[in-house]
Amino acid sequence: MTDGPASGDCTGRSALRQERRADEERHPQHGVVRTAFAVLRREGPSLYGRAAGVASLAALGGLLVTVVGFLVAWHHFDAIRAGAVRARIDEDSYAPDGSRVNSMWLTLLACLPFLILLLHLGCTALQTAASRAVGGKDDGRFRTVLGVYVLRGVCVWAPVVLGILVEEYFTTTTFREHTPIVPKWEYPDLFEVLRYGPPLLGMAIALALRLGWTLAPATAASEGLTPFAALRRSWSLTWGGASAWFRSVAVALPLGALTVGLYVLLHAAARPLRSGAVSVFLEWGPDNTYGAYVAGVLAPIAAALFLTGALTLPFAHTVLAVLHQRQARAAGRTSGPRAAARNG
């Protein structure tokens, strides 16, 4: 009677080793990046063509959102321009009214969700295509994968926004009208903690969530899971063991560094577009130097984002699809013999 569990464990370990050897014979294990490059050699023209089309549509949508934002905020540009002209006539210095600048920032914040939605639409199309190229099937629905992106984005950004709001409440007078007390004087011993602690804590939580849910879109595209189920599945695949965690970090961090680094380089290379955008705006648009300046600032950002998405997203989504396939296969090899050992 006492030998039953031990013999079951030995049987489970033996079955696990045999399953691994058989799986390695059926599926030779190459590196994740090497496998992704093999997929890109086979499906690269299709994926990069789709990426170019998606990036172009996203750019047009972003341009439309930007134009709408300019139209909404244009009366502020006019007021700032008129104030500068009056100050020049009076030979006085001029600084834009802070309330108008804040209103323009609010307009930008109102446009951000639409821009992020455009990005998620493009990523959804590319992730489904990459998962189909890697696995040879597409069980996920477009709307399901898009739901994963939206749900993941809300959950990841919530701790960051909450940390910033807590920091603003305790270290500024933003949420305290008609008060002469400066929060730094009110909390002299805790000011530094309240200023840096909540944002850093929110950022740490967001990074942990983002890493754990890295494979959620690929999971939804390959396994046809609902958004919540895809998040849970991705979390278990990423944090299921030391090797799974290490493999996920070793893939996700370089991909993020590659994307950010390429954007920085492309943004620096696109800086000459600033003067050209200003000239085009003043030539074909209203005679407002402040609006032209904002257009000149946005032009290199838009160009860098467009090129970064077109160049890196096919490779990144293919790597994530391959990583999901490896993690799911490893989890299946581990869970099968364990379940058999428990039942035995």
C-alpha positions in Angstrom: 0.0 0.0 0.0 2.8 2.4 0.8 4.6 1.8 -2.5 1.7 3.0 -4.6 2.4 6.8 -4.7 6.1 6.3 -5.1 5.7 3.8 -7.9 3.1 6.2 -9.5 5.6 9.1 -9.3 8.4 7.0 -10.9 6.0 5.9 -13.6 5.0 9.5 -14.2 8.6 10.6 -14.5 9.4 7.8 -16.9 6.4 8.6 -19.0 7.4 12.2 -19.0 10.9 11.4 -20.3 9.6 9.1 -22.9 7.1 11.7 -24.0 9.8 14.3 -24.3 12.1 12.0 -26.4 9.2 11.1 -28.7 8.2 14.8 -29.1 11.8 15.8 -29.8 12.0 13.2 -32.5 8.7 14.4 -34.1 9.5 18.1 -33.6 13.2 19.0 -33.8 13.7 21.8 -31.3 15.3 24.8 -32.8 15.5 28.2 -31.2 12.4 30.4 -31.0 14.1 33.1 -33.1 15.5 30.6 -35.6 12.0 29.1 -36.1 10.5 32.5 -36.5 13.0 33.3 -39.2 12.2 30.1 -40.9 8.5 31.0 -40.9 9.3 34.5 -42.2 11.3 33.0 -45.1 8.3 31.0 -46.1 5.5 33.5 -45.3 7.5 36.8 -45.1 6.2 38.5 -48.3 2.6 37.8 -47.2 3.2 39.0 -43.6 5.1 42.1 -44.5 2.7 43.0 -47.3 -0.1 42.7 -44.7 1.9 44.8 -42.3 2.4 47.5 -44.9 -1.3 47.6 -45.7 -2.3 47.6 -42.0 0.2 50.4 -41.2 -1.1 52.5 -44.1 -4.7 52.1 -42.9 -3.6 52.9 -39.4 -1.7 56.0 -40.6 -4.8 57.2 -42.5 -6.9 56.7 -39.4 -4.4 58.4 -37.2 -4.3 61.4 -39.6 -8.0 61.6 -39.5 -8.0 61.6 -35.7 -5.3 64.2 -35.6 -7.2 66.5 -38.0 -10.3 66.2 -35.8 -8.2 67.0 -32.7 -6.8 70.1 -34.4 -10.3 71.2 -35.3 -11.6 70.7 -31.8 -8.6 72.6 -30.3 -8.4 75.3 -33.0 -10.1 78.1 -31.1 -7.3 77.7 -28.5 -4.7 78.1 -31.2 -6.5 81.2 -32.4 -6.6 82.7 -28.9 -2.9 82.0 -28.3 -2.0 83.5 -31.7 -4.1 86.6 -31.0 -2.5 87.0 -27.6 1.0 86.8 -29.1 0.1 89.4 -31.7 -1.2 91.8 -29.1 1.9 91.3 -26.9 4.1 92.0 -29.9 2.2 95.2 -30.7 2.5 96.3 -27.0 6.2 95.3 -27.0 5.5 93.0 -24.1 6.5 89.4 -23.4 3.9 86.7 -23.8 3.2 83.2 -22.4 0.2 81.2 -23.4 -2.6 80.9 -20.9 -2.1 77.8 -18.8 -5.8 76.9 -18.9 -5.7 76.8 -22.7 -2.6 74.6 -22.7 -4.3 72.3 -20.3 -7.4 72.1 -22.5 -5.2 71.2 -25.5 -3.6 68.4 -23.4 -7.1 67.2 -22.5 -7.9 67.1 -26.3 -4.8 65.0 -26.8 -5.8 62.6 -24.1 -9.2 62.3 -25.6 -7.6 61.3 -29.0 -5.3 58.7 -27.4 -7.9 56.0 -27.0 -8.8 56.2 -30.7 -5.1 56.0 -31.7 -4.5 53.1 -29.4 -7.5 51.3 -30.8 -6.1 51.8 -34.3 -2.8 50.2 -33.1 -4.7 47.3 -31.6 -6.6 46.7 -34.8 -3.4 46.5 -36.7 -1.8 44.2 -34.2 -4.8 42.0 -34.2 -4.6 41.5 -38.0 -0.9 40.7 -37.8 -1.1 38.4 -34.8 -3.9 36.3 -36.4 -1.9 36.1 -39.6 1.4 35.2 -37.8 -0.3 32.5 -35.7 -1.9 31.0 -38.8 1.6 31.0 -40.5 3.2 29.3 -37.5 0.5 26.8 -36.6 -1.1 26.2 -39.9 -4.5 27.0 -38.5 -6.5 30.0 -37.3 -9.0 29.0 -34.5 -9.3 32.5 -33.1 -11.7 35.1 -34.2 -10.6 38.7 -35.1 -13.0 40.2 -32.5 -11.7 37.8 -29.8 -8.1 38.7 -30.4 -9.0 42.4 -30.5 -10.9 42.0 -27.2 -7.7 40.5 -25.7 -5.7 43.5 -26.8 -8.3 46.0 -25.4 -8.7 44.1 -22.1 -5.0 43.6 -21.6 -4.4 47.3 -22.3 -7.0 48.5 -19.8 -5.7 46.1 -17.1 -2.1 46.9 -17.6 -2.5 50.7 -17.7 -4.9 50.8 -14.7 -2.1 50.5 -12.0 0.0 53.2 -13.7 -2.9 55.7 -14.0 -4.0 54.9 -10.4 -0.4 55.5 -9.1 -0.1 58.8 -10.9 -3.5 59.9 -9.5 -2.4 59.0 -6.0 0.8 60.9 -6.4 -1.0 63.9 -7.8 -3.4 63.9 -4.9 -0.9 63.8 -2.2 1.9 66.0 -3.7 0.1 68.7 -5.6 -3.0 70.9 -5.3 -4.5 69.5 -8.5 -7.5 67.9 -6.6 -7.5 70.5 -3.8 -9.3 73.7 -4.7 -9.2 76.7 -2.4 -6.5 75.4 -0.1 -3.5 77.4 1.0 -1.7 74.3 2.3 1.0 73.0 0.0 1.0 69.2 0.2 4.8 69.1 0.7 4.3 71.1 4.0 1.4 68.9 5.0 3.4 65.7 4.5 7.0 66.7 5.1 8.3 63.3 6.1 6.4 61.3 3.5 6.6 63.6 0.6 9.3 61.8 -1.3 7.6 58.4 -0.7 4.3 59.7 -1.9 5.9 61.4 -4.9 7.8 58.4 -6.3 6.3 55.4 -4.5 2.8 55.1 -6.1 4.0 55.7 -9.7 6.9 53.2 -9.3 4.6 50.6 -7.7 2.0 51.1 -10.4 4.8 50.7 -13.1 6.1 47.5 -11.4 2.6 45.9 -11.3 2.0 46.9 -14.9 5.3 45.3 -16.1 4.5 42.1 -14.2 1.0 42.0 -15.8 2.3 42.8 -19.2 4.9 40.1 -19.1 2.4 37.5 -17.8 0.0 38.4 -20.5 2.5 38.6 -23.4 1.2 35.5 -25.0 -2.5 36.3 -24.6 -3.2 37.5 -28.2 -1.3 34.6 -29.7 -3.2 32.2 -27.4 -6.5 33.6 -28.5 -5.5 33.4 -32.1 -4.2 29.8 -31.9 -6.5 28.2 -29.4 -9.7 30.1 -30.0 -10.1 31.2 -26.3 -12.2 34.0 -25.0 -10.3 37.2 -23.8 -10.5 36.3 -20.1 -9.5 32.7 -20.8 -6.7 33.8 -23.0 -5.3 36.0 -20.3 -5.4 33.1 -17.7 -3.8 30.7 -20.2 -1.0 33.2 -21.0 -0.4 33.7 -17.3 -0.1 30.0 -16.7 2.2 29.5 -19.7 4.5 32.4 -18.7 4.7 31.8 -14.9 4.2 28.1 -15.0 7.8 27.3 -14.2 11.3 28.7 -14.1 12.2 27.6 -17.6 8.9 29.0 -19.0 9.5 32.3 -17.2 13.1 32.5 -18.3 12.1 31.8 -21.9 9.4 34.4 -21.9 11.6 37.1 -20.4 14.5 36.2 -22.8 12.1 36.7 -25.8 9.9 39.5 -24.6 12.5 41.9 -23.4 14.7 41.9 -26.5 11.6 42.3 -28.6 10.6 45.4 -26.6 14.1 46.8 -26.7 14.3 46.2 -30.5 11.0 48.0 -31.1 11.8 51.0 -28.8 15.4 51.3 -30.2 14.2 51.2 -33.8 11.6 53.9 -33.0 14.2 56.1 -31.4 16.5 55.8 -34.4 13.7 56.4 -36.9 12.5 59.4 -34.9 16.0 60.9 -34.9 16.3 60.3 -38.7 12.9 61.8 -39.3 13.6 65.1 -37.6 14.1 67.0 -40.9 10.4 66.4 -41.5 9.7 68.9 -38.8 10.7 72.0 -40.9 8.9 70.6 -43.9 5.7 69.9 -42.0 5.8 73.5 -40.6 6.3 74.9 -44.1 3.5 72.8 -45.6 1.1 73.8 -42.8 1.8 77.5 -43.2 1.6 77.2 -47.0 -1.7 75.3 -47.2 -3.2 75.7 -43.8 -4.2 78.6 -41.5 -1.6 81.3 -40.8 -0.9 80.2 -37.2 2.7 79.5 -36.2 1.6 77.7 -33.0 -0.5 75.2 -35.0 2.4 74.8 -37.5 4.8 74.1 -34.6 2.6 71.3 -33.2 2.2 69.8 -36.7 6.0 69.9 -37.1 6.4 68.1 -33.7 3.9 65.4 -34.7 5.3 64.7 -38.2 8.5 62.9 -37.1 6.6 60.9 -34.5 4.0 59.7 -37.0 6.6 58.8 -39.5 8.7 56.9 -36.9 5.6 55.0 -35.7 4.6 54.1 -39.2 8.0 52.6 -40.1 8.5 50.9 -36.8 5.2 49.1 -37.0 5.7 48.1 -40.6 9.2 46.8 -40.0 9.1 45.2 -36.5 5.5 43.9 -36.0 5.6 41.0 -38.4 8.7 39.7 -36.9 7.6 40.3 -33.3 4.2 38.7 -33.7 5.8 35.7 -35.4 8.2 35.2 -32.6 5.4 35.4 -30.0 3.3 32.9 -32.0 6.3 30.5 -32.0 6.9 31.1 -28.3 3.3 30.3 -27.5 3.5 27.1 -29.5 6.6 26.1 -27.5 5.2 27.0 -24.2 1.9 25.2 -24.8 3.7 22.1 -26.0 6.0 22.1 -22.9 3.0 22.6 -20.6 1.2 19.7 -22.3 4.2 17.4 -21.9 4.4 18.3 -18.2 0.8 18.1 -17.3 0.0 14.9 -19.1 2.3 12.5 -17.2 1.6 14.3 -13.9 -2.2 13.8 -14.3 -1.6 10.1 -15.2 0.6 9.7 -12.1 -2.1 11.3 -9.9 -4.8 9.1 -11.4 -2.6 6.0 -11.0 
